[in-house]
Amino acid sequence: MEEPSERSPLLGSGNYDIARSPGSGARSVFRGRRLACAAVLLTELLERAAFYGVTSNLVLFLNGPPYNWEGTQASEALLLFMGVTYLVSPFGGWLADALLGKFPTILASMVLYLLGMLAFPAMAIPTTMQWLCGAVPLSPVENCSSPLNATGSPCHLEGTTRYCAVASFIGLIFVGIGVGSVKANITPFGADQVKDRGPEATRRFFNWFYWSINLGAILSLGGIAYIQQNVSFIIGYIIPAVCIGVSFVVFLCSQSFFITKPPDGSAFTDMFKILAYLCCSRKRPREHASNGDAQGILQQPPRKQNLFETAKASRGGPFREDKVEDVKALVKIIPVFLALIPYWTVYFQMQTTYVLQSLHLRIPQFSNSTSNAHTFPAAWLTMFDAVLILFLIPLKDKVVDPILKRNGLLPSSLKRIAVGMFFVMCSAFAAGILESNRLNAVKVKTIKQKIGTGVYNAADMSIWWQVPQYILIGFSEIFASIAGLEFAYSAAPKSMQSAIMGLFFFFSGIGSFVGSGLLALVSIKQIGWMSNHVDFGNINGCHLNYYFFLLAAIQGATLLLFLIVSVKYDHQRSRTNGAAAGGRT
């Protein structure tokens, strides 16, 4: 059984918990809601297939002809896309909670998503590309990191332009806004379909929701990424656009099955008003104390633990009791999200520096033909993470969790997050060990391999040595990411479900930017870990292993901090629930 301190008022206030009713089995928790849940899961599966269809080979697409962007320029575009995707989530949550409701917001976001997706096949087709981007430059774009320019002749950076930059960034921004808004709302919308069935139904829904995410990732990485790298970017970008179109149709046509609710206000609006009121109150304590008609409660500065109480109408403040309590709940959740930032920093290495490392390991070919050789897509390694989750989540849901629950050993969501942090720390450490061995091997023998349109100087070590670090990240997702979604939803008051999900993804985006900032920091000449720019992303003269060890150390320190924060949070929840129980008796 889950501890009472974990349950939110939302999950604990259901009038009828079918999972606990007499004669009902574990399978009955979704009875009458299977079609609604299936529609949400299929919508998310197709949306994830479209998302990974954009991200998996974006750098390869922009770095190759006819665009010929610098590797750093293409990477910046991907970072911008990921940043917009995650940072826009709180706004999407606020829009649903305060103005439109979840269902209309998801539909509108998918329309924007589809419009952005259509830009990529249009950029890949020569005729529409020239209409969108103008004539292709006749002279090749100068590449200042290419070995061809590693001479004594000066490099003219002013001649370096990004062909089709406007269409590329508009498409990426549209897709990013759509993805971020869908992210913030579809998770709580799906949970709304089963929330009256109790916490057991919500926990199981989140397991299958994450299972659908990874199935979509596998389908996209396994098929779309291969087509993009070895067949055609035209077909490779038409498929994701079709996926998001079908996802929109499925979601729209399933409206009759869904439980929908009108917007009831966002806690973000209330939070800013309440925090502004408290700040103004603290700035003028003496003014209130000097007032002859001031009440006793205002004659001395309030204690820190009673600060929110001064904003309640019952204590002379202008805000309703429930609004203040909602903001208090949000403020208590934020430290947990802050502690997850280093986790996301390591997690996003799977799509960036882990891929960079794989390009400098020996990658197998599917054909020995030099004219039409198909290479193993580097993006496929992320499928080890996704496949692991795909198989372990049903095992966890059907076997492990029921056994732990029967014996009273099912850990709280915060404890599962801590376990996930440990696994992701081990993943970064394993990547550092592999990189140290790779740097030693490249000094002995170097092989040249063509990936896409680039040639990489790789060590004579198999790419399969990376599998352990991807498996460890997979284990970390099963614990930290799923439990993080569950914690965010269960701790959220009714008026801020989408907003709190938006905050969850917002801090994920911050983790991505922290990783980018750390990489830029260790690339400066004074540190020099990543300052070798001899060819396209060459890392043989760098110390990427130091960067991985740094990430592991940061995550280890954060894990200790998180344990302290989680214990404090559990104590606060226990005290609050205990006081509420005492009031009822």
C-alpha positions in Angstrom: 0.0 0.0 0.0 1.1 3.5 -0.7 1.7 5.7 2.4 -1.1 8.1 3.2 1.4 11.0 3.1 1.8 10.4 -0.6 -1.9 10.8 -1.5 -3.2 14.2 -2.6 -6.6 15.5 -1.8 -7.4 14.8 -5.5 -6.6 11.2 -5.4 -7.9 10.6 -2.0 -11.3 12.3 -2.4 -12.9 10.0 -4.9 -16.5 9.2 -3.9 -16.1 5.7 -5.3 -12.9 3.6 -5.6 -13.7 0.7 -7.9 -10.4 -0.8 -7.1 -11.4 -1.3 -3.5 -15.1 -2.2 -4.0 -16.1 -5.7 -2.9 -15.8 -8.3 -5.5 -13.9 -6.2 -7.9 -10.5 -7.3 -9.2 -7.4 -5.5 -10.4 -8.7 -5.5 -14.0 -11.9 -3.5 -13.0 -10.1 -0.2 -12.4 -10.4 0.7 -16.1 -13.9 -0.7 -16.6 -16.0 1.7 -18.7 -12.9 3.9 -19.4 -10.9 1.6 -21.7 -11.9 3.5 -24.9 -11.0 6.9 -23.4 -7.7 5.6 -22.1 -6.9 3.8 -25.4 -7.6 7.0 -27.3 -5.3 9.1 -25.1 -2.5 6.4 -25.3 -2.8 6.1 -29.1 -2.7 9.9 -29.4 0.4 10.1 -27.3 2.1 7.2 -29.2 1.6 9.0 -32.6 2.7 12.3 -31.2 5.9 10.8 -29.8 6.6 9.2 -33.1 6.3 12.6 -34.8 8.4 14.3 -32.1 11.3 11.8 -32.4 10.9 12.0 -36.2 12.0 15.6 -36.0 14.7 15.4 -33.3 16.6 12.1 -34.2 18.3 13.4 -37.3 17.8 17.2 -37.3 21.5 17.9 -37.0 22.2 15.5 -39.9 19.5 17.1 -42.0 20.7 20.7 -41.5 24.4 19.8 -41.7 24.1 18.1 -45.1 23.5 19.5 -48.5 21.9 21.8 -49.6 21.8 23.5 -46.3 25.4 22.9 -45.1 25.0 24.4 -41.7 27.9 24.3 -39.4 27.7 21.5 -36.9 27.4 24.0 -34.1 24.7 25.9 -35.9 22.6 22.7 -36.4 23.1 21.9 -32.7 22.0 25.3 -31.7 18.8 24.8 -33.7 18.1 21.5 -31.9 18.8 23.2 -28.5 16.4 26.0 -29.4 13.8 23.5 -30.3 14.2 21.4 -27.1 14.2 24.6 -25.0 11.0 25.9 -26.6 9.4 22.5 -26.2 9.9 22.3 -22.5 9.9 25.9 -21.4 6.5 26.6 -23.0 4.8 23.9 -21.0 3.8 26.0 -18.0 2.1 28.5 -20.4 0.2 25.6 -22.0 -0.9 24.4 -18.6 -2.0 27.9 -17.6 -4.0 28.3 -20.9 -5.9 25.0 -20.2 -6.5 25.6 -16.5 -7.5 29.3 -16.7 -9.0 29.9 -20.2 -9.8 27.0 -22.6 -9.8 23.7 -20.7 -7.6 20.7 -21.5 -9.4 19.3 -24.5 -9.6 22.5 -26.6 -6.0 23.4 -25.7 -4.7 20.0 -26.8 -6.6 20.3 -30.1 -5.4 23.8 -30.8 -1.8 22.8 -29.9 -2.0 19.9 -32.4 -3.0 22.2 -35.1 0.0 24.4 -34.5 2.1 21.2 -34.2 0.9 20.0 -37.6 1.6 23.4 -39.3 5.2 23.3 -38.0 5.6 19.7 -39.1 4.6 20.5 -42.6 7.6 22.8 -43.0 10.1 19.9 -42.9 8.9 17.8 -45.8 8.4 21.1 -47.7 12.1 21.9 -47.0 13.1 18.5 -48.1 11.3 18.6 -51.5 13.4 20.7 -54.0 10.6 22.6 -55.6 8.9 23.7 -52.4 12.3 24.3 -50.7 13.2 26.9 -53.3 9.7 28.5 -52.8 10.2 28.6 -49.0 13.9 29.4 -48.8 14.9 31.0 -52.1 17.6 29.9 -54.5 20.3 27.6 -53.3 23.6 29.4 -52.9 25.9 28.7 -55.9 29.1 28.8 -53.8 29.4 26.3 -50.9 29.1 27.7 -47.4 32.4 28.0 -45.7 32.9 25.5 -42.9 35.4 26.9 -40.4 35.7 23.6 -38.5 36.3 21.4 -41.6 39.8 20.0 -42.2 39.7 21.7 -45.6 40.0 25.0 -43.8 42.6 23.9 -41.3 45.2 25.8 -43.1 47.0 29.1 -42.8 44.4 30.9 -44.9 42.0 33.1 -42.9 38.4 31.9 -42.4 35.8 34.5 -43.3 33.0 34.0 -40.8 31.0 36.8 -42.3 30.4 34.6 -45.4 28.8 31.9 -43.3 25.0 32.0 -43.7 22.3 29.6 -42.7 20.4 28.7 -45.9 16.6 28.4 -45.2 17.1 29.6 -41.6 13.8 31.5 -41.4 11.7 28.6 -42.5 13.7 26.2 -40.3 13.3 28.2 -37.1 9.6 29.1 -37.8 8.8 25.4 -38.3 10.8 24.4 -35.2 9.2 27.1 -33.0 5.7 26.1 -34.1 6.4 22.4 -33.4 8.1 23.3 -30.1 5.1 25.4 -28.9 2.7 22.6 -30.0 4.7 19.9 -28.3 5.1 21.8 -25.1 1.4 22.6 -24.7 0.4 19.0 -25.5 3.0 17.7 -23.0 1.5 19.9 -20.2 -2.1 18.9 -20.8 -2.4 15.4 -22.3 -0.9 13.7 -19.2 -3.3 15.1 -16.6 -6.1 14.9 -19.2 -5.5 11.1 -19.5 -5.3 10.8 -15.7 -8.6 12.6 -15.4 -10.3 9.7 -17.2 -9.5 7.4 -14.3 -9.0 9.6 -11.3 -12.3 8.7 -9.7 -11.1 5.1 -9.7 -8.5 5.8 -7.0 -4.7 6.1 -6.8 -4.3 2.5 -8.1 -5.9 3.3 -11.4 -3.9 6.5 -11.7 -0.6 4.7 -11.0 -1.4 2.0 -13.6 -2.4 4.7 -16.2 0.9 6.5 -15.8 2.7 3.2 -16.3 0.9 2.5 -19.6 1.1 6.1 -20.6 4.9 6.0 -20.4 4.8 2.6 -22.2 3.0 4.3 -25.1 5.6 7.1 -25.1 8.4 4.6 -25.6 6.6 2.5 -28.1 6.2 5.7 -30.2 9.9 6.4 -29.8 10.8 2.9 -30.9 8.6 3.1 -34.0 10.1 6.5 -34.9 13.8 5.7 -34.1 13.6 2.2 -35.7 11.9 3.2 -38.9 11.8 7.0 -39.5 15.4 7.6 -38.4 16.6 4.8 -40.7 14.7 6.1 -43.6 16.0 9.6 -43.1 19.7 8.6 -42.8 19.7 5.9 -45.6 16.8 6.5 -47.9 15.3 10.0 -48.1 14.5 12.9 -45.9 11.4 13.6 -48.0 9.8 10.4 -47.0 11.4 10.6 -43.5 9.6 13.9 -42.8 6.3 13.1 -44.5 5.8 10.2 -42.1 6.0 12.3 -38.9 3.6 14.9 -40.4 1.1 12.1 -41.2 1.5 10.8 -37.6 0.6 14.1 -36.0 -2.3 14.5 -38.4 -3.7 11.0 -37.5 -3.1 11.8 -33.8 -5.3 14.9 -34.2 -8.1 13.0 -35.9 -8.0 10.2 -33.2 -8.2 12.7 -30.4 -10.9 14.8 -32.0 -13.1 11.8 -32.9 -12.8 10.4 -29.4 -14.4 13.4 -27.7 -17.6 11.4 -26.9 -15.6 9.0 -24.8 -13.7 11.6 -22.8 -14.4 13.1 -19.4 -14.0 16.8 -20.0 -14.1 19.7 -17.6 -14.4 23.4 -18.0 -11.4 25.6 -16.9 -11.7 26.5 -13.2 -8.7 28.9 -12.9 -5.0 28.5 -12.7 -3.0 28.5 -9.5 -0.3 30.4 -11.4 -2.5 33.5 -11.5 -3.3 33.1 -7.9 0.3 32.3 -7.0 1.6 35.6 -8.5 -1.1 37.6 -6.8 -0.6 36.0 -3.4 3.2 36.1 -3.5 3.0 39.8 -4.6 0.7 40.5 -1.7 3.1 38.8 0.8 6.1 40.6 -0.6 4.4 43.9 -0.2 3.3 43.0 3.3 6.8 42.1 4.4 8.2 45.3 2.9 5.9 47.5 5.0 5.7 45.8 8.5 6.5 49.0 10.4 3.9 50.9 8.5 1.2 48.4 9.6 2.5 48.3 13.1 2.3 52.1 13.5 -1.3 52.2 12.4 -3.5 52.9 15.5 -6.4 50.9 14.2 -4.2 48.0 13.0 -5.2 44.6 14.3 -3.0 42.7 16.7 -2.0 40.2 14.1 -0.4 43.1 12.1 1.4 44.7 15.0 4.4 42.3 14.6 6.0 40.7 11.6 4.5 37.3 11.0 6.6 34.2 11.6 7.9 32.5 8.5 5.7 29.4 8.9 2.6 31.6 9.2 3.4 33.9 6.3 0.8 32.3 4.0 -1.8 32.5 6.7 -1.7 36.3 6.6 -3.1 36.2 3.0 -6.2 34.2 4.0 -9.5 36.1 4.4 -10.0 34.6 7.8 -6.7 36.3 8.9 -7.5 39.7 7.4 -6.1 38.9 3.9 -7.9 39.3 0.6 -7.7 35.7 -0.6 -9.8 32.6 -0.1 -8.6 29.8 2.1 -8.5 27.2 -0.7 -6.5 29.5 -3.1 -3.8 30.1 -0.5 -3.6 26.3 0.3 -3.2 25.6 -3.4 -0.3 28.0 -3.7 1.3 26.5 -0.6 1.1 23.1 -2.2 2.8 24.4 -5.4 5.6 26.1 -3.4 6.2 22.8 -1.5 6.5 20.8 -4.8 9.1 23.2 -6.5 12.1 22.0 -4.4 11.5 18.5 -5.7 11.5 19.7 -9.3 14.6 21.8 -8.6 16.4 18.6 -7.3 15.5 16.9 -10.6 17.4 19.4 -12.8 20.7 17.5 -12.7 18.8 14.3 -13.5 17.5 15.8 -16.7 20.9 17.2 -17.4 22.3 13.7 -17.5 19.3 12.3 -19.3 19.6 14.6 -22.3 23.2 13.5 -22.8 21.5 10.4 -24.4 20.6 12.5 -27.4 23.7 14.7 -27.5 27.1 13.7 -26.1 26.2 10.0 -26.1 25.5 10.3 -29.8 28.7 12.2 -30.3 30.6 9.4 -28.6 28.9 6.8 -30.7 30.0 8.5 -33.9 33.6 8.0 -32.8 33.2 4.3 -32.2 33.1 1.5 -34.8 29.6 1.6 -36.4 28.5 -1.5 -38.4 27.2 -1.4 -42.0 24.3 -3.3 -43.3 25.9 -3.7 -46.7 29.4 -3.9 -48.1 28.4 -2.2 -51.3 30.3 1.1 -51.6 27.7 2.6 -53.9 24.7 2.1 -51.6 25.9 1.3 -48.2 23.4 1.5 -45.4 24.9 2.3 -42.0 23.6 1.5 -38.6 21.8 4.7 -37.4 23.4 6.2 -34.3 19.9 7.1 -33.1 19.1 3.4 -32.8 21.1 3.1 -29.6 18.4 5.1 -27.8 16.1 2.2 -28.6 17.9 0.1 -26.0 16.5 2.5 -23.5 13.0 2.5 -25.1 12.9 -1.3 -25.6 13.9 -1.9 -22.0 11.1 0.4 -20.8 8.7 -1.2 -23.2 9.2 -4.7 -21.6 9.9 -3.8 -18.0 6.9 -1.5 -17.5 4.3 -4.3 -18.0 6.4 -6.6 -15.8 6.5 -3.9 -13.2 2.8 -3.1 -13.5 1.5 -6.7 -13.6 4.0 -8.6 -11.4 6.5 -6.5 -9.3 4.2 -3.7 -8.0 1.3 -6.0 -7.0 3.7 -8.2 -5.0 5.3 -5.2 -3.3 1.9 -3.8 -2.6 0.6 -7.0 -1.0 3.6 -7.0 1.3 3.4 -3.3 2.1 6.7 -2.6 0.4 5.6 -0.5 -2.5 8.0 2.6 -2.3 6.7 6.1 -2.4 7.1 8.2 -5.6 9.9 10.2 -4.0 11.8 7.1 -3.1 11.5 5.8 -6.6 12.8 9.1 -7.9 15.9 8.7 -5.7 16.5 5.2 -7.1 16.2 6.7 -10.6 18.8 9.3 -9.8 21.2 6.6 -8.7 20.8 4.8 -12.0 21.3 7.9 -14.1 24.5 8.7 -12.1 25.8 5.2 -12.9 25.0 5.8 -16.6 27.1 9.0 -16.7 29.9 7.2 -14.8 29.8 4.2 -17.3 30.0 6.7 -20.2 33.1 8.3 -18.6 34.8 4.9 -18.2 34.0 4.0 -21.8 35.3 7.4 -23.1 38.6 6.9 -21.1 39.1 3.5 -22.8 38.1 5.0 -26.2 40.7 7.7 -25.9 43.4 5.1 -25.2 42.3 3.0 -28.1 42.2 5.8 -30.6 45.9 6.4 -30.0 46.6 2.9 -31.1 44.4 2.7 -34.2 42.1 5.1 -35.9 39.5 4.2 -38.5 37.6 6.5 -40.9 33.9 5.9 -41.3 31.3 7.8 -43.4 28.0 8.6 -41.5 25.5 10.4 -43.6 27.6 13.0 -45.4 30.4 13.3 -42.8 33.6 11.4 -42.2 34.6 10.6 -38.6 37.9 9.4 -37.2 36.8 6.6 -34.9 38.4 4.3 -32.4 38.6 0.6 -33.3 36.0 -0.2 -30.5 32.5 -1.5 -31.1 29.6 0.8 -30.6 27.9 -1.9 -28.6 30.1 -0.9 -25.6 27.6 2.0 -25.2 24.7 -0.4 -24.5 25.2 -0.4 -20.6 24.9 3.3 -20.3 21.7 3.3 -22.3 20.3 0.4 -20.2 21.1 2.3 -17.0 19.2 5.4 -18.3 16.3 3.1 -19.1 16.2 1.8 -15.5 16.4 5.4 -14.3 13.4 6.4 -16.4 11.3 3.6 -15.0 11.9 4.9 -11.6 12.5 8.7 -11.7 10.6 9.8 -14.8 7.4 7.8 -14.2 7.4 8.5 -10.5 8.0 12.2 -11.3 4.9 12.3 -13.4 2.9 10.5 -10.8 4.2 12.8 -8.0 3.5 16.0 -10.0 -0.1 14.9 -10.7 -0.9 13.5 -7.2 0.5 16.5 -5.4 -1.3 19.0 -7.6 -4.6 20.6 -6.4 -7.5 20.4 -8.8 -7.1 24.0 -10.1 -3.5 23.5 -11.1 -3.1 20.0 -12.6 -2.0 21.1 -16.0 0.1 23.9 -14.6 2.1 21.6 -12.3 2.7 19.2 -15.2 3.9 22.2 -17.2 6.3 23.0 -14.3 7.5 19.4 -14.4 8.5 19.7 -18.1 9.7 23.3 -17.6 12.4 22.1 -15.2 13.3 19.3 -17.6 14.0 22.0 -20.1 16.2 23.8 -17.6 18.1 20.6 -17.2 18.8 20.5 -20.9 20.1 24.1 -20.9 22.2 23.4 -17.8 23.9 20.5 -19.8 24.4 22.8 -22.7 25.9 25.5 -20.5 28.2 23.0 -18.8 29.4 21.8 -22.2 30.1 25.4 -23.3 31.9 26.1 -20.0 34.3 23.1 -20.4 35.0 24.1 -24.0 36.7 27.4 -23.1 40.4 27.5 -23.6 41.1 27.8 -19.8 39.5 24.4 -19.3 39.9 22.9 -22.7 38.0 19.6 -22.2 36.0 20.1 -25.4 38.0 22.7 -27.4 39.2 20.6 -30.3 37.5 21.7 -33.5 39.7 19.9 -36.1 36.8 18.3 -38.0 33.0 17.8 -37.6 32.7 17.3 -33.9 36.0 15.5 -33.5 36.5 14.5 -29.8 39.7 12.5 -30.1 41.8 15.4 -28.8 39.2 16.3 -26.1 38.4 15.0 -22.6 34.7 14.1 -22.9 35.3 11.6 -20.1 36.0 14.4 -17.7 32.6 15.9 -18.6 30.8 12.6 -17.9 32.6 12.2 -14.6 31.6 15.8 -13.7 27.9 15.0 -14.5 28.1 11.9 -12.4 29.6 13.8 -9.4 26.9 16.6 -9.7 24.1 13.9 -9.8 25.6 12.1 -6.8 25.7 15.3 -4.8 22.1 16.2 -5.8 21.0 12.7 -4.9 22.1 13.3 -1.3 20.3 16.7 -1.3 17.2 15.2 -2.8 17.0 12.6 0.0 17.0 15.5 2.5 14.4 17.4 0.6 12.1 14.4 0.1 12.3 13.5 3.8 11.4 17.0 4.7 8.5 17.0 2.2 7.1 13.7 3.5 7.2 15.1 7.1 5.3 18.2 6.0 2.7 16.1 4.2 2.4 13.8 7.2 1.9 16.7 9.5 -0.7 18.3 7.2 -2.6 15.1 6.8 -2.4 14.4 10.5 -3.8 17.9 11.3 -6.6 17.4 8.7 -7.5 14.0 10.2 -7.5 15.5 13.7 -9.9 18.2 12.5 -12.3 15.6 11.1 -12.4 13.7 14.3 
